[in-house]
Amino acid sequence: MTQTDRSAPPATPGSQPPALSLRETLRAAEIDTRLLGMLVALAVIWIAFHVMSGGTFLTPRNMWTLTVQFASVAIMATGMVLVIVSRNIDLSVGSMLAVVGMAMALVQAEILPDYLGFDHPATWIIALVAGILLGAALGAFQGAIVAYVGVPAFIVTLGGLLVWRGVAWWMASGRTIAPMDSNFQLLGGGSRGTIGGTWSWVVGVVLCVGIVALLVNSRRQRKRFGFRLRPMWAEVTLGVIGCVAALGSIGFLNRYYLPEGLARQYAEDNQIPWPEGGLNVSAGLAVPVLIALGIAMLMTFLTTRRRYGRYVYAIGGNPEAAELAGINSKRTIIKTFALMGGLVGLAAAVQIARLNAAVSGLGQLTELYVIAAAVIGGTSLAGGIGSIPGAVLGALLMQSLQSGMVLMNVDAPMQNIVVGIVLVIAVTLDTVYRRRSR
């Protein structure tokens, strides 16, 4: 008798297969229970705030605003995942965001106008590229100190938190730099930085095609290398749930319409007669949301399909073994901090474009939300474990808490208390989870 025969009794003719428990079903479908738990927690938070706010939280307008506000934290959280996975930390992202944001504002508001004039078509491109490169340079500088000098990342980035905050104030002597280039403002969303309802549906269809293609390609690769295949019912269920979630989100957000003044301007630009009862023009997805989704997909591809991503997880899992395997740990760490800095530059562009100004207080306590988003999303502070989708969900959860508390008129100190408690609970759950796994 084989091992399979001993582990399960033989089925009698005409008998039904035993029903799978919930845990066995999730295991068969290879669903990450931690991400599933985050989704359940997010749903509970949304419903609770909707009830406590008198039905104003789960409205198209509020959810559209929430997605715009969470974008910059989500962008940086994807980079923080790799930093923490490599057994490091970056406490300077908030101050670095202030420096890079101030630099981009000065470039487009005070430097380039002397040469190109204001609102030149190339201004926003030059400012954006300069900000990303500056952020990458600052991150690489900190990473070099960590990798080659051997100073702990906690100390290096704690110093950066203080230094870059002072540099941001020094760059403009505490002034507010405004306004931003009109094309640059589109990066921040708002009433102009949207793609409209029709193109939002196109994005939803593309997301559905991508989900199906990803599932098909994954199954094909598993079959090619002889790995265990998920049951077909699990593949179909995951595809249906993913497509329904994508299209349902697009449909819900498309119910947020432009204000009457902007709707009239849209009708005039497109030669649409203004009806007697008004015209409902869907704002559609905001540009920052598209940027965050694009970065999330790019970072997921980088961490799961490229050699660099495997190196980062190998260093975080076992640094000594990674060195013996021939991985250049120092160079990989510098790349990780430089990537974090570049993402900070992109997030800074989104922030100052949304505010249409750069202030010296930009990015205060942002490092708290970015680290919390990564940790709540399942990234282990011990290194070696973390996922990009989890960090994005963590950023959405953190922004949901903040937005809900704002609707409830909760004071800022109490908001910080809640965020701190949630962060401690998330780390506690991570510690318990890893202990049980061992």
C-alpha positions as CSV (number, residue, x, y, z in Angstrom):
1,M,0.0,0.0,0.0
2,T,1.3,3.4,-0.9
3,Q,1.6,6.4,1.3
4,T,-1.4,8.0,-0.4
5,D,-3.4,4.8,0.3
6,R,-2.5,4.9,4.0
7,S,-3.4,8.7,4.4
8,A,-6.9,8.5,2.9
9,P,-9.4,5.7,3.0
10,P,-10.5,4.3,-0.4
11,A,-13.5,5.9,-1.9
12,T,-16.5,3.6,-2.4
13,P,-18.3,3.7,-5.8
14,G,-20.9,6.5,-5.9
15,S,-19.6,8.2,-2.8
16,Q,-19.1,12.0,-2.7
17,P,-15.6,13.4,-2.0
18,P,-15.2,14.8,1.5
19,A,-16.0,18.5,1.9
20,L,-12.9,20.7,2.3
21,S,-12.7,22.9,5.4
22,L,-12.1,26.6,5.0
23,R,-8.4,26.3,5.8
24,E,-8.0,23.5,3.3
25,T,-9.9,25.5,0.7
26,L,-7.6,28.5,1.1
27,R,-4.5,26.3,1.1
28,A,-5.7,24.6,-2.1
29,A,-6.3,28.0,-3.8
30,E,-2.9,29.2,-2.4
31,I,-4.5,32.3,-1.0
32,D,-2.4,34.4,1.3
33,T,-4.4,34.4,4.6
34,R,-2.6,37.5,5.8
35,L,-3.7,39.5,2.8
36,L,-7.2,38.0,3.1
37,G,-7.3,39.1,6.8
38,M,-6.2,42.7,5.7
39,L,-9.1,42.8,3.2
40,V,-11.5,41.7,5.9
41,A,-10.1,44.3,8.3
42,L,-10.4,47.0,5.6
43,A,-14.0,46.1,5.0
44,V,-14.8,46.3,8.7
45,I,-13.1,49.7,9.0
46,W,-15.0,51.1,6.0
47,I,-18.4,49.8,7.3
48,A,-17.7,51.1,10.8
49,F,-16.7,54.6,9.6
50,H,-19.7,54.7,7.2
51,V,-22.1,54.0,10.1
52,M,-20.4,56.3,12.5
53,S,-20.2,59.2,10.0
54,G,-23.9,59.0,9.1
55,G,-23.4,57.4,5.7
56,T,-20.7,59.8,4.3
57,F,-17.7,57.5,4.3
58,L,-18.6,55.0,1.6
59,T,-19.7,57.6,-1.0
60,P,-18.1,58.0,-4.4
61,R,-16.8,61.5,-3.6
62,N,-15.1,60.4,-0.3
63,M,-13.6,57.2,-1.7
64,W,-12.3,59.1,-4.8
65,T,-10.6,61.6,-2.5
66,L,-9.3,58.7,-0.3
67,T,-7.6,57.0,-3.4
68,V,-5.9,60.3,-4.3
69,Q,-4.6,60.8,-0.8
70,F,-3.3,57.3,-0.4
71,A,-1.3,57.4,-3.7
72,S,1.9,59.0,-2.4
73,V,2.2,56.8,0.7
74,A,1.5,53.7,-1.5
75,I,4.3,54.7,-3.9
76,M,6.9,55.1,-1.1
77,A,5.6,52.0,0.7
78,T,6.5,49.8,-2.2
79,G,10.1,50.9,-1.9
80,M,10.1,50.6,1.9
81,V,9.2,46.9,1.5
82,L,12.5,46.2,-0.1
83,V,14.4,48.3,2.4
84,I,12.9,46.4,5.3
85,V,13.2,43.1,3.6
86,S,17.0,43.7,3.3
87,R,17.1,44.1,7.1
88,N,17.4,47.9,7.0
89,I,15.1,50.8,7.7
90,D,14.7,54.3,6.3
91,L,13.4,56.9,8.7
92,S,14.3,59.8,6.5
93,V,11.7,59.5,3.8
94,G,9.5,62.3,5.1
95,S,12.3,64.8,5.4
96,M,13.7,63.6,2.0
97,L,10.3,64.2,0.5
98,A,10.4,67.8,1.8
99,V,13.9,68.4,0.2
100,V,13.0,66.9,-3.1
101,G,9.6,68.6,-3.2
102,M,11.2,72.0,-2.4
103,A,13.8,71.5,-5.1
104,M,11.2,70.6,-7.8
105,A,9.2,73.6,-6.8
106,L,12.2,76.0,-7.0
107,V,13.1,74.5,-10.4
108,Q,9.7,75.2,-12.0
109,A,8.7,78.3,-10.1
110,E,12.0,80.3,-9.9
111,I,14.8,78.8,-12.0
112,L,13.3,77.6,-15.3
113,P,11.0,80.6,-15.8
114,D,14.1,82.8,-16.3
115,Y,15.2,80.6,-19.3
116,L,12.0,79.0,-20.7
117,G,9.3,81.2,-19.3
118,F,6.4,80.0,-17.1
119,D,4.3,77.0,-18.2
120,H,6.7,75.9,-20.8
121,P,5.8,72.4,-22.2
122,A,9.1,71.0,-21.0
123,T,9.1,72.5,-17.5
124,W,7.1,69.7,-15.8
125,I,9.3,67.0,-17.4
126,I,12.6,68.7,-16.3
127,A,11.3,69.2,-12.8
128,L,10.0,65.7,-12.5
129,V,13.2,64.1,-13.8
130,A,15.3,66.4,-11.6
131,G,13.3,65.4,-8.5
132,I,13.6,61.7,-9.1
133,L,17.3,61.9,-9.8
134,L,17.8,64.0,-6.7
135,G,15.9,61.6,-4.5
136,A,17.8,58.6,-6.0
137,A,21.1,60.4,-5.3
138,L,20.2,61.1,-1.7
139,G,19.1,57.5,-1.2
140,A,22.3,56.1,-2.7
141,F,24.4,58.4,-0.5
142,Q,22.7,57.0,2.6
143,G,22.9,53.5,1.3
144,A,26.6,53.9,0.6
145,I,27.2,54.8,4.3
146,V,25.2,51.8,5.4
147,A,26.9,49.4,3.0
148,Y,30.5,50.5,2.9
149,V,31.0,52.3,6.2
150,G,28.9,49.9,8.2
151,V,26.9,52.4,10.1
152,P,23.4,50.9,11.0
153,A,20.7,52.1,8.7
154,F,18.7,53.2,11.7
155,I,21.4,55.8,12.7
156,V,22.1,56.9,9.1
157,T,18.5,57.6,8.3
158,L,17.7,59.1,11.7
159,G,20.5,61.6,10.9
160,G,18.9,62.1,7.5
161,L,15.6,62.8,9.1
162,L,17.1,65.7,10.9
163,V,19.5,66.9,8.2
164,W,17.1,66.8,5.2
165,R,14.4,68.6,7.2
166,G,16.8,71.4,8.0
167,V,18.0,71.5,4.4
168,A,14.4,71.8,3.1
169,W,13.8,74.8,5.3
170,W,17.2,76.3,4.4
171,M,16.5,76.0,0.6
172,A,13.6,78.5,0.8
173,S,14.2,80.1,4.2
174,G,10.8,78.8,5.3
175,R,8.9,80.3,2.3
176,T,6.1,78.6,0.5
177,I,7.0,78.1,-3.1
178,A,4.0,78.4,-5.4
179,P,2.4,78.1,-7.9
180,M,3.4,74.9,-9.8
181,D,3.5,74.5,-13.6
182,S,0.0,73.9,-14.9
183,N,1.0,70.6,-16.6
184,F,2.8,69.5,-13.5
185,Q,-0.3,70.0,-11.4
186,L,-2.0,67.2,-13.3
187,L,0.3,64.8,-11.4
188,G,-1.6,65.6,-8.2
189,G,-5.1,64.8,-9.4
190,G,-7.7,67.3,-8.5
191,S,-10.4,68.3,-10.8
192,R,-8.1,68.5,-13.8
193,G,-5.8,65.6,-13.2
194,T,-8.2,62.8,-14.1
195,I,-8.7,60.6,-17.2
196,G,-12.5,60.7,-17.3
197,G,-15.1,57.9,-17.1
198,T,-14.5,56.3,-20.5
199,W,-10.8,55.9,-20.1
200,S,-11.3,54.6,-16.6
201,W,-13.4,51.8,-18.0
202,V,-10.6,51.1,-20.5
203,V,-8.2,50.9,-17.6
204,G,-10.6,48.5,-15.8
205,V,-10.7,46.2,-18.9
206,V,-6.9,46.3,-19.2
207,L,-6.6,45.3,-15.5
208,C,-9.0,42.3,-16.1
209,V,-7.0,41.2,-19.1
210,G,-3.8,41.5,-17.1
211,I,-5.3,39.4,-14.2
212,V,-6.4,36.6,-16.6
213,A,-3.1,36.7,-18.4
214,L,-1.1,36.5,-15.1
215,L,-3.1,33.5,-14.0
216,V,-2.7,31.7,-17.3
217,N,1.0,32.4,-17.5
218,S,1.5,31.3,-13.9
219,R,-0.3,28.0,-14.6
220,R,1.7,27.5,-17.8
221,Q,5.0,28.1,-16.0
222,R,4.0,25.7,-13.2
223,K,3.1,23.0,-15.7
224,R,6.4,23.6,-17.6
225,F,8.6,23.1,-14.5
226,G,6.5,20.3,-12.9
227,F,5.2,22.3,-10.0
228,R,1.9,21.6,-8.3
229,L,-1.1,23.2,-10.1
230,R,-3.9,25.0,-8.4
231,P,-7.3,23.4,-8.9
232,M,-9.1,24.9,-12.0
233,W,-12.0,26.0,-9.8
234,A,-9.5,28.1,-7.8
235,E,-8.0,29.7,-10.9
236,V,-11.4,30.6,-12.3
237,T,-12.6,31.9,-8.9
238,L,-9.5,34.1,-8.5
239,G,-9.9,35.5,-12.0
240,V,-13.6,36.3,-11.5
241,I,-13.1,37.9,-8.1
242,G,-10.2,40.0,-9.5
243,C,-12.2,41.2,-12.5
244,V,-15.3,41.9,-10.5
245,A,-13.2,43.9,-8.0
246,A,-11.5,45.9,-10.7
247,L,-14.6,46.7,-12.7
248,G,-16.7,47.3,-9.6
249,S,-14.2,49.8,-8.2
250,I,-14.1,51.7,-11.5
251,G,-17.9,51.8,-11.7
252,F,-18.2,53.1,-8.1
253,L,-15.5,55.8,-8.6
254,N,-17.1,56.9,-11.9
255,R,-20.1,57.9,-9.9
256,Y,-18.1,60.9,-8.7
257,Y,-19.0,63.7,-11.1
258,L,-17.2,67.0,-11.8
259,P,-18.5,70.2,-10.2
260,E,-21.0,72.1,-12.3
261,G,-18.4,74.8,-13.3
262,L,-15.9,72.2,-14.6
263,A,-18.7,70.2,-16.2
264,R,-19.8,73.3,-18.1
265,Q,-16.2,73.9,-19.2
266,Y,-16.0,70.3,-20.4
267,A,-19.3,70.7,-22.3
268,E,-18.0,73.8,-24.0
269,D,-14.6,72.3,-24.9
270,N,-16.3,69.2,-26.5
271,Q,-19.2,71.2,-28.0
272,I,-21.8,69.4,-26.0
273,P,-25.1,71.3,-25.5
274,W,-25.9,71.9,-21.8
275,P,-29.1,70.2,-20.8
276,E,-31.7,71.8,-18.7
277,G,-31.1,69.5,-15.7
278,G,-27.3,69.7,-15.9
279,L,-24.7,67.3,-17.1
280,N,-23.1,64.5,-15.1
281,V,-19.4,64.2,-16.2
282,S,-17.5,61.4,-14.4
283,A,-14.2,62.5,-13.1
284,G,-12.8,59.0,-13.5
285,L,-9.5,57.8,-12.1
286,A,-7.1,60.4,-10.9
287,V,-3.6,60.5,-12.3
288,P,-1.9,59.8,-8.9
289,V,-3.9,56.6,-8.6
290,L,-2.7,55.5,-12.0
291,I,0.9,56.3,-11.0
292,A,0.5,54.3,-7.8
293,L,-1.0,51.3,-9.6
294,G,1.8,51.4,-12.3
295,I,4.5,51.6,-9.6
296,A,2.9,48.7,-7.7
297,M,2.9,46.5,-10.8
298,L,6.4,47.5,-11.8
299,M,7.8,46.8,-8.3
300,T,5.9,43.5,-8.2
301,F,7.6,42.5,-11.4
302,L,10.9,43.7,-10.1
303,T,10.7,41.7,-6.9
304,T,9.3,38.5,-8.4
305,R,10.7,38.3,-11.9
306,R,14.1,40.0,-11.8
307,R,17.4,38.9,-10.3
308,Y,17.7,42.1,-8.2
309,G,14.5,41.2,-6.3
310,R,15.7,37.7,-5.6
311,Y,19.0,39.2,-4.3
312,V,17.2,41.5,-1.9
313,Y,15.1,38.7,-0.4
314,A,18.2,36.4,-0.2
315,I,20.1,39.1,1.7
316,G,17.2,39.6,4.1
317,G,16.7,35.9,4.6
318,N,20.4,35.1,5.3
319,P,23.1,37.7,4.7
320,E,25.9,35.2,5.2
321,A,24.5,32.7,2.8
322,A,23.9,35.4,0.3
323,E,27.5,36.5,0.4
324,L,28.7,32.9,0.0
325,A,26.4,32.6,-3.0
326,G,28.3,35.4,-4.7
327,I,25.7,38.2,-4.2
328,N,27.2,41.6,-4.0
329,S,25.3,42.7,-0.9
330,K,26.8,46.2,-0.7
331,R,25.9,47.1,-4.2
332,T,22.4,45.6,-3.8
333,I,21.8,47.7,-0.6
334,I,22.9,50.9,-2.4
335,K,20.5,50.1,-5.2
336,T,17.7,49.5,-2.7
337,F,18.2,52.8,-1.0
338,A,18.6,54.6,-4.3
339,L,15.3,53.0,-5.5
340,M,13.7,54.2,-2.3
341,G,14.9,57.7,-2.9
342,G,13.7,57.7,-6.5
343,L,10.2,56.7,-5.3
344,V,10.3,59.4,-2.7
345,G,11.0,61.9,-5.6
346,L,8.0,60.6,-7.5
347,A,5.8,60.8,-4.4
348,A,7.1,64.4,-3.7
349,A,6.0,65.3,-7.2
350,V,2.5,64.0,-6.5
351,Q,2.3,65.8,-3.2
352,I,3.4,69.3,-4.3
353,A,1.3,69.0,-7.5
354,R,-1.8,68.2,-5.4
355,L,-1.1,71.1,-3.0
356,N,0.1,73.4,-5.9
357,A,2.8,74.5,-3.5
358,A,5.9,73.4,-1.6
359,V,6.1,74.2,2.1
360,S,9.0,73.5,4.5
361,G,6.6,71.3,6.7
362,L,6.0,69.0,3.8
363,G,6.1,65.3,4.6
364,Q,6.1,65.6,8.4
365,L,5.3,62.2,10.0
366,T,5.2,60.6,6.5
367,E,7.9,58.1,7.5
368,L,5.5,56.8,10.2
369,Y,2.7,56.1,7.7
370,V,5.1,54.6,5.1
371,I,6.7,52.2,7.5
372,A,3.4,51.4,9.1
373,A,1.9,50.6,5.6
374,A,4.7,48.2,4.8
375,V,4.6,46.5,8.2
376,I,0.8,46.2,8.3
377,G,1.0,44.8,4.8
378,G,3.0,41.8,6.1
379,T,6.6,43.0,5.8
380,S,8.6,41.5,8.6
381,L,11.0,43.8,10.5
382,A,13.3,40.8,10.9
383,G,13.9,40.9,7.1
384,G,13.4,38.4,4.3
385,I,9.5,38.6,4.2
386,G,7.3,41.2,2.5
387,S,5.1,41.8,-0.5
388,I,4.3,44.8,-2.7
389,P,0.5,44.2,-2.8
390,G,0.4,43.9,1.0
391,A,2.2,47.3,1.3
392,V,-0.4,48.9,-1.1
393,L,-3.2,47.4,1.0
394,G,-1.5,48.7,4.1
395,A,-1.3,52.2,2.7
396,L,-5.0,52.1,1.8
397,L,-5.8,50.9,5.3
398,M,-3.8,53.6,6.9
399,Q,-5.3,56.3,4.7
400,S,-8.8,54.9,5.5
401,L,-8.2,55.2,9.2
402,Q,-7.0,58.8,8.8
403,S,-9.8,59.8,6.5
404,G,-12.4,58.2,8.7
405,M,-11.1,60.0,11.8
406,V,-11.1,63.3,9.9
407,L,-14.8,62.7,9.1
408,M,-15.4,62.0,12.7
409,N,-13.6,65.3,13.7
410,V,-11.0,63.4,15.7
411,D,-8.1,65.7,16.8
412,A,-4.7,65.2,15.2
413,P,-3.0,64.0,18.4
414,M,-5.7,61.3,18.8
415,Q,-5.1,60.3,15.1
416,N,-1.4,59.7,15.9
417,I,-2.4,57.6,18.9
418,V,-4.6,55.4,16.8
419,V,-1.9,55.0,14.1
420,G,0.7,54.1,16.8
421,I,-1.6,51.5,18.3
422,V,-2.4,49.9,14.9
423,L,1.4,49.7,14.1
424,V,2.2,48.0,17.4
425,I,-0.7,45.5,16.9
426,A,0.5,44.8,13.4
427,V,4.1,44.0,14.6
428,T,2.7,41.9,17.4
429,L,0.6,39.9,15.0
430,D,3.6,39.5,12.7
431,T,5.7,38.2,15.6
432,V,3.1,35.7,16.6
433,Y,2.6,34.6,13.0
434,R,6.3,33.9,12.5
435,R,6.6,32.1,15.9
436,R,3.8,29.8,14.9
437,S,5.3,29.2,11.5
438,R,8.6,28.1,13.0
